[in-house]
Amino acid sequence: MPSSKSTAKSVVYLNLAWKALHSPQGRAIARKAADGIAGAGNRVTGNRFEAQIEKGRAAVHSHFAEPEPKRRGPFKRR
């Protein structure tokens, strides 16, 4: 079982990662990564699953297109 110190550090790192991902630069990188992954998925599958891949790419874009979402509090380990 993790100690309380390591749990506290994990929470700090999770909060930092969340803030970085939801910054304007982080959202732009996430959208760019989704585009690249969608392109690679279409190439690998020969465009057989183009509709499903586009649906996933659109979901990532819509999630990261909005301003920073409001959190209800810090991450907590269960």
N, C-alpha and C positions, 0 to 999 in steps of 0.2 A: 504494500500500500504506500502511495507517495506521501512524503512528509508534508507538513503544512508550508514549509519554506518553498519546496518545489512546486506545490500547488499555487502559491501566491505568485511565483515567477511565471508559471504557465498563464495565469490570468492576465498578468501584465503584458506578456508577449501576444496573447490573443487580442487584447485591446489595441495594441500597436498595429497588429496586422489588419484588424478591422478598419482602423482609421486610415491606414495607408491605402487599402483597397477601395475605400469609399471617398478618397480625395479625388479632385478632378483628374489628376494624372493617373491615378489607379483605375478610375473608371474608363479612361481612354485606352489604357493598356489592356484591360479586360475585354473591351469591345474589339480591339485589334486582334487579340488572341482568339476570340470567338470566330472572327472572320477567317483567320488562318486555319483553325481547326476544321471549320466547315468546308473550306476548300480542299484540305487534305482528305477529309472524309468522303467528299464527292469523288475525288480522284481514285481513292482506294476502292470504293464500291462501284465505280463506273457510273455514277449518277443514278443508281437504282433506288437509293433512299433519299433523293434530293429534297422531297417535300418534308420528311421528318427532320433532316439535318437543318433545313431552313427554319423550321419551327423552333428548334432548339437555339439556333443562332439569334432568332428574333426575340426569344425569351431572355437571353443574356443581354441583348441590346436594350430591351425595355427595362430590365432591372437596373442596369447601370446607366441609363439615360436620365433618370430622375435625380434630383438633388439628394444630398446625403440623407439617408433615412434616420428617423429618430429611434434611439434605443431606449429601452425601459430601464436600463441599468447595466452595470458591468457584467461580463461573462462570469458565470459561476460553475464550478465543477460539481457534478452531481454525484 
